[in-house]
Amino acid sequence: MVYSSSVVLDSRSSVWKGIWHAEAPVTCRSLAWRACRDELPVRSLLVQSGLVDNALCPICGRLPETVTHALLLCDDAKLVWFASPLGLRVESLRGVSTLSQWIDQYCVDTLDDEAMGVVCATMWALWHRRNAWVFHSKGMDCMQVLAKASSMFVVVPDGPDAWVLPSSPYVKVNFAAAVKDNVGTAMGMIFRDSFGTTRASGTNFLEDECFEPQIAEALCYKWALEQSGDLGFSEIIFETDCQKLYIQWNQLKQGKASDDSYLHSLLEECIMMIQGTGSSLRLVRPTANKVAQCLADVAFDYGEKVWMGVVPEEVSSHLQSDMANAKLP
């Protein structure tokens, strides 16, 4: 079978869905998406811009550093992929010239969301290894790279894999954001009560505003807080699968961290907004946040919109799956 080397990369593509539905932190998914779009500052691109005068890969020193070489085809990267939980033999790939081709032809149809999470985290760790060497002359062997990839997965002690019903009288709000470079930031949220009934769902889209993943998640959290006030809810359990957002939120609440960053200023606003409301923020696994992730996906098309009592049709199958597997609190 002969495949085309050209892969359409938009919010309807299999590559987009494979990456953004993967069970991995937003940071890893964002890096994987940028890599598939050849938007990482590898040396082959930096030479063209006149920023460096050597296009060779800083890890192997033998071939030009393209995004695909750095994250897939470099001999050192091949060792990592083979030693990973996927056990991938890169040498067995045929006709692959780009990462997007590989994701499209070899990953999305054969790997589930959990395995796709391993793909995204491994690419993130390989890029981290590359930057550690380039900027800090710090080497990382194969096992250290895999350990770095493993460390990026959301750690929720005894946390369930499925969505959990809130206790009465609380309403639970799951929220998620997605960022598409040169397009904008999309957000999704869903309100459900202790019976699992959808009280409201919504999407939002900030056109041409492309933020770092954790900032996008913080903006989504603030937007969900604003919507909860407009909808008249006060006792709310907010849930995110963004580990960095959750960690920094807790640090701020405990007075252990404070700076002038945009992320901290956003979270400080959110803390003020929930004072006196009985609301809280929890960290969940990506599998327990699927509906919000799907809403963020379709937000690129819907823009700013709120549905009362329902979700858009594209999200209904994810909602049904959530309810079929929902756990009691």
Buried (B, 14 or more C-beta within 10 A) or exposed (E): EEBEEEBEBEBEBBBBBBBBBBBBBBBBBBBBBBBBBBBBBBBBBBBEEEEBEEBBBBBBEEBEBBBBBBBBBBEBBBBBBBBBEBEBEBEEBEEBEBBBBBBBBBBBEEBEBBBBBBBBBBBBBBBBBBBBBBEEEEEBEBEBBBEBBBEBBBEBEEBBBBBBBBEEEBBBBBBBBBBBEEBBBBBBBBBBBBEBEBBBBBBBBBEEEBBBBBBBBBBBBBBBBEBBEEBEBBBBBBBBBBBBBBEBBBBBBEEEBEEEEEBBEBBBEBEEBBEEBEBEBBBBBBBBBBBBBBBBBBBBBBEEBBBEEEBBEEBBEBBEBBBEBBEEE
